[in-house]
Amino acid sequence: MLAEIITIGDEILIGQIVDTNSAWMAEKLNHEGIKIKQISSVSDNREHILKALAEAAGRTDIILITGGLGPTKDDITKKTLAEYFGVDLVLNDEALENVERIFKKYNRPLLETNRKQAEVPTNCEVILNENGTAPGMWFNHAGKVYISMPGVPFEMKYMMEERVIPKLKGIFNLPVIYHKTILTAGEGESFLAEKIADIEDSLPDDIKLAYLPKLGQVRLRLSAYGNDEISLKVKTEEYAQKIIERVKHAVIAEDDIPIEKAILNFMAEKNLTLSTAESCTGGYISHLLTQHAGSSEVFLGGAVSYSYELKESMLGVKNETLWQYGAVSYETVKEMVEGALLNFKSDYAIAVTGIAGPGGGTPDKPVGTVWVAAANANKTLIKKFTFGSKRLQNIERTAVAAFFMLNTLLNESIN
């Protein structure tokens, strides 16, 4: 079963907003056995929308549309859909009641433009919007299913989960798609591909392996397609374990989660705590940790110390160390991580110091030079990295390197 996603709105094409809807919808649909053939964004233009609909119908079974259902004149999706199907717009009583209910709830006057949001093409089945005024619309036309939803993410997500996906599952006999993701770090995709080449070559036709690289990380995703969920899962897990055994030194998690979440889960399970000492990352490592619910079970906090004075007062780095070796050095990062352990009283700590760029480099310490340390009471791991010249990438790479080293220390200390 193939589907296409069309997002409508000039604001997407000029970069004013990022199209997060499509990624979310694609993930949800894929889990239900619906493959996404194409994702496209078009402007609030009648001809562009009509062409996109016609082309999508020529290559897929299900067309999902978001955006352009607001009350203003630039929102033309509904009117264009009526033209596409050759029907008129009609006021839908159920949709109007929903609009009136929402305006009454917030004690706001109901304008004529708001009433018009309850108008829908005569050939559609209305999908009530529990979180807004624009109704969703379901069309069956010439053997294809068209579903139009608001572009507001929380409105669309509710419709998808509560109305659209259950209806699709009831209509179509959807195949099973099973994904198994292995998160790795510290090795490039070429190295991984070489190490597991014979395993990849032995995969059956119904299991595919994808390499999904990100700065300092690679996700290995096995995807199985078929009709028997249990047998697919068993077979996929068998190949996953072969891969994990082959590259176990680089494996962080056997799940599709961020590296910091994998570490938080592991440390929470072991009742371990963590603190940080950041310089060149400016709190980015702490941000990655604290974006996850429950992070306070593990993460005690940390220091963001750019200046020499703060490195000394917050972390206990010696003044002579800083002046003799500099802030970006083995000696300084060692005292930073050990100071975090001592001052913040955590079981583990990570520290980073470096030159994120684009300026500040020297011949012996070029931009991208970073020292990373991970420590517990018994052992300290320290490593120098030389990244590139792009500031944001250097910050991201430093964070991943710190988490990878922490993961290595955890495995050495506990297993």
GUVEXMI-637526 format. One record per residue (C-alpha): residue in one letter; x, y, z. Coordinates in steps of 0.05 Angstrom, whole numbers, padded with zeros to 5 digits, always signed. Layout:
BEGIN
AXYZ
...
REM end
This chain:
BEGIN
M+00000+00000+00000
L+00031+00066-00023
A+00016+00136+00003
E+00039+00206-00014
I+00041+00266+00032
I+00028+00337+00006
T+00039+00397+00051
I+00009+00462+00027
G+00033+00532+00047
D+00079+00587+00023
E+00108+00591+00094
I+00140+00523+00084
L+00171+00540+00017
I+00203+00605+00042
G+00231+00570+00103
Q+00188+00609+00153
I+00167+00543+00185
V+00196+00473+00181
D+00152+00417+00156
T+00152+00371+00216
N+00083+00343+00197
S+00109+00300+00140
A+00163+00266+00181
W+00114+00250+00237
M+00060+00225+00190
A+00110+00182+00150
E+00134+00148+00214
K+00063+00133+00237
L+00041+00107+00170
N+00103+00065+00161
H+00090+00030+00227
E+00021+00010+00200
G+00050-00021+00137
I+00037+00039+00091
K+00098+00058+00050
I+00109+00131+00032
K+00123+00139-00042
Q+00135+00214-00041
I+00132+00276+00002
S+00123+00344-00030
S+00108+00415-00010
V+00069+00463-00055
S+00050+00536-00051
D-00018+00565-00037
N-00031+00566-00111
R-00091+00534-00145
E-00053+00507-00206
H+00003+00479-00163
I-00046+00443-00116
L-00087+00414-00173
K-00024+00388-00208
A+00003+00358-00144
L-00062+00321-00130
A-00067+00293-00201
E+00006+00269-00200
A-00001+00238-00132
A-00063+00199-00154
G-00023+00171-00211
R+00029+00137-00167
T-00004+00122-00099
D-00067+00094-00067
I-00072+00144-00009
I-00060+00219-00013
L-00053+00257+00053
I-00056+00333+00051
T-00042+00382+00107
G-00048+00457+00108
G-00089+00512+00076
L-00154+00501+00115
G-00153+00566+00155
P-00207+00621+00153
T-00169+00672+00111
K-00168+00683+00036
D-00099+00654+00027
D-00123+00586+00052
I-00149+00556-00013
T-00141+00481-00003
K-00214+00466+00009
K-00238+00507-00050
T-00186+00475-00095
L-00205+00405-00072
A-00277+00419-00091
E-00254+00441-00160
Y-00210+00379-00166
F-00269+00333-00152
G-00318+00376-00192
V-00366+00389-00134
D-00393+00447-00094
L-00381+00469-00023
V-00437+00459+00027
L-00446+00480+00100
N-00437+00418+00144
D-00481+00420+00206
E-00435+00377+00249
A-00374+00418+00231
L-00413+00483+00245
E-00433+00458+00313
N-00360+00444+00328
V-00340+00514+00307
E-00395+00545+00349
R-00376+00503+00409
I-00303+00526+00406
F-00321+00600+00399
K-00371+00595+00456
K-00319+00561+00500
Y-00272+00620+00492
N-00328+00672+00493
R-00309+00700+00425
P-00356+00727+00371
L-00369+00680+00313
L-00353+00716+00248
E-00377+00697+00179
T-00306+00676+00159
N-00307+00627+00217
R-00375+00599+00196
K-00346+00586+00127
Q-00295+00539+00158
A-00354+00491+00166
E-00363+00490+00090
V-00337+00426+00058
P-00340+00394-00011
T-00405+00355-00020
N-00369+00289-00034
C-00328+00287+00030
E-00337+00253+00096
V-00322+00303+00152
I-00269+00287+00203
L-00286+00329+00264
N-00230+00371+00292
E-00231+00363+00368
N-00176+00415+00376
G-00193+00469+00325
T-00244+00498+00278
A-00221+00470+00211
P-00252+00401+00197
G-00213+00346+00164
M-00241+00315+00101
W-00240+00243+00075
F-00253+00230+00001
N-00261+00165-00038
H-00251+00182-00111
A-00235+00138-00171
G-00207+00083-00127
K-00162+00130-00088
V-00167+00157-00017
Y-00154+00231-00005
I-00149+00257+00066
S-00143+00332+00080
M-00124+00356+00149
P-00104+00422+00183
G-00031+00442+00182
V-00030+00457+00256
P+00011+00399+00283
F-00029+00382+00346
E-00094+00385+00307
M-00067+00340+00252
K-00036+00290+00300
Y-00101+00280+00338
M-00139+00267+00273
M-00086+00219+00248
E-00083+00178+00312
E-00157+00179+00331
R-00192+00179+00264
V-00149+00170+00202
I-00103+00111+00220
P-00159+00069+00251
K-00202+00081+00189
L-00145+00062+00141
K-00132-00001+00181
G-00205-00019+00177
I-00209-00009+00101
F-00144-00038+00076
N-00110-00104+00089
L-00044-00075+00109
P+00021-00115+00109
V+00068-00119+00169
I+00129-00076+00172
Y+00178-00090+00228
H+00238-00045+00243
K+00297-00061+00287
T+00346-00004+00299
I+00416-00011+00327
L+00448+00054+00350
T+00524+00057+00342
A+00575+00111+00355
G+00650+00120+00347
E+00655+00086+00279
G+00638+00110+00209
E+00587+00076+00164
S+00641+00051+00116
F+00677+00015+00172
L+00612-00015+00197
A+00592-00036+00127
E+00659-00072+00118
K+00654-00107+00185
I+00584-00135+00172
A+00588-00144+00096
D+00578-00219+00099
I+00518-00213+00145
E+00486-00160+00100
D+00498-00205+00039
S+00462-00263+00074
L+00398-00223+00089
P+00335-00254+00059
D+00296-00215+00007
D+00244-00192+00058
I+00295-00158+00104
K+00333-00096+00083
L+00390-00061+00120
A+00397+00015+00119
Y+00455+00057+00144
L+00431+00123+00175
P+00491+00167+00192
K+00490+00228+00236
L+00549+00267+00265
G+00590+00215+00303
Q+00534+00163+00301
V+00505+00111+00254
R+00438+00078+00262
L+00434+00009+00230
R+00361-00004+00213
L+00336-00073+00193
S+00267-00069+00160
A+00226-00132+00148
Y+00164-00136+00104
G+00111-00191+00103
N+00046-00216+00132
D+00067-00256+00193
E+00089-00208+00247
I+00116-00260+00295
S+00160-00296+00245
L+00185-00229+00216
K+00205-00205+00285
V+00241-00270+00303
K+00279-00272+00238
T+00298-00198+00242
E+00322-00204+00313
E+00366-00262+00294
Y+00403-00220+00243
A+00404-00160+00290
Q+00440-00202+00343
K+00492-00224+00291
I+00506-00151+00275
I+00508-00131+00348
E+00558-00186+00364
R+00602-00166+00306
V+00606-00091+00323
K+00590-00093+00397
H+00646-00044+00414
A+00607+00010+00377
V+00536-00008+00399
I+00502+00041+00444
A+00430+00016+00443
E+00385-00035+00410
D+00331+00016+00399
D+00316+00078+00357
I+00331+00129+00411
P+00383+00185+00418
I+00450+00167+00448
E+00439+00209+00511
K+00372+00175+00523
A+00405+00107+00519
I+00455+00129+00571
L+00402+00159+00616
N+00362+00094+00613
F+00423+00052+00630
M+00445+00096+00688
A+00375+00101+00716
E+00370+00026+00717
K+00436+00022+00755
N+00418+00080+00802
L+00478+00120+00778
T+00485+00196+00775
L+00519+00242+00726
S+00547+00313+00725
T+00579+00354+00669
A+00633+00406+00660
E+00625+00442+00594
S+00666+00495+00560
C+00663+00494+00484
T+00593+00463+00482
G+00563+00519+00524
G+00511+00476+00558
Y+00491+00435+00497
I+00506+00369+00531
S+00462+00389+00590
H+00407+00409+00542
L+00409+00341+00507
L+00402+00306+00574
T+00348+00349+00603
Q+00302+00347+00542
H+00283+00277+00563
A+00230+00266+00617
G+00259+00234+00679
S+00330+00259+00666
S+00333+00286+00738
E+00337+00214+00763
V+00407+00213+00734
F+00431+00283+00717
L+00449+00325+00777
G+00472+00386+00738
G+00538+00416+00718
A+00581+00476+00702
V+00586+00517+00638
S+00653+00550+00648
Y+00685+00589+00592
S+00731+00634+00632
Y+00793+00614+00671
E+00762+00644+00734
L+00699+00600+00730
K+00740+00538+00714
E+00778+00551+00778
S+00721+00571+00824
M+00668+00522+00800
L+00710+00462+00782
G+00774+00471+00821
V+00820+00474+00761
K+00889+00499+00784
N+00909+00568+00761
E+00979+00543+00743
T+00948+00487+00700
L+00909+00537+00659
W+00967+00585+00649
Q+01018+00530+00634
Y+00978+00485+00589
G+00918+00528+00568
A+00844+00516+00573
V+00845+00467+00515
S+00891+00413+00541
Y+00896+00344+00571
E+00914+00372+00638
T+00855+00421+00641
V+00801+00372+00619
K+00827+00322+00670
E+00820+00372+00727
M+00752+00394+00700
V+00723+00324+00701
E+00753+00306+00768
G+00729+00372+00796
A+00658+00357+00772
L+00660+00290+00807
L+00685+00321+00872
N+00644+00385+00874
F+00578+00358+00846
K+00583+00291+00882
S+00561+00248+00824
D+00580+00177+00807
Y+00603+00195+00737
A+00622+00260+00702
I+00639+00283+00632
A+00680+00345+00614
V+00695+00379+00548
T+00740+00437+00528
G+00759+00458+00459
I+00759+00509+00403
A+00691+00507+00369
G+00709+00561+00319
P+00706+00593+00271
G+00760+00635+00305
G+00808+00624+00362
G+00852+00571+00331
T+00928+00569+00332
P+00979+00528+00293
D+00986+00477+00349
K+00912+00480+00369
P+00871+00491+00305
V+00796+00503+00304
G+00762+00437+00319
T+00812+00415+00372
V+00773+00385+00430
W+00792+00347+00493
V+00738+00302+00523
A+00740+00265+00590
A+00694+00216+00625
A+00708+00194+00696
N+00684+00158+00758
A+00718+00150+00824
N+00764+00095+00799
K+00781+00113+00727
T+00786+00172+00679
L+00784+00166+00603
I+00813+00225+00564
K+00817+00234+00489
K+00836+00289+00440
F+00793+00300+00378
T+00807+00342+00317
F+00741+00360+00284
G+00729+00410+00228
S+00719+00485+00222
K+00644+00490+00229
R+00623+00513+00298
L+00555+00478+00305
Q+00581+00413+00278
N+00640+00416+00326
I+00592+00426+00384
E+00548+00367+00363
R+00608+00322+00350
T+00637+00339+00418
A+00572+00320+00453
V+00568+00254+00417
A+00642+00239+00432
A+00629+00254+00506
F+00570+00208+00509
F+00607+00153+00472
M+00665+00157+00521
L+00618+00156+00580
N+00584+00095+00551
T+00652+00062+00543
L+00669+00077+00616
L+00602+00051+00640
N+00612-00014+00603
E+00683-00023+00629
S+00663-00008+00700
I+00598-00047+00706
N+00601-00105+00658
REM end
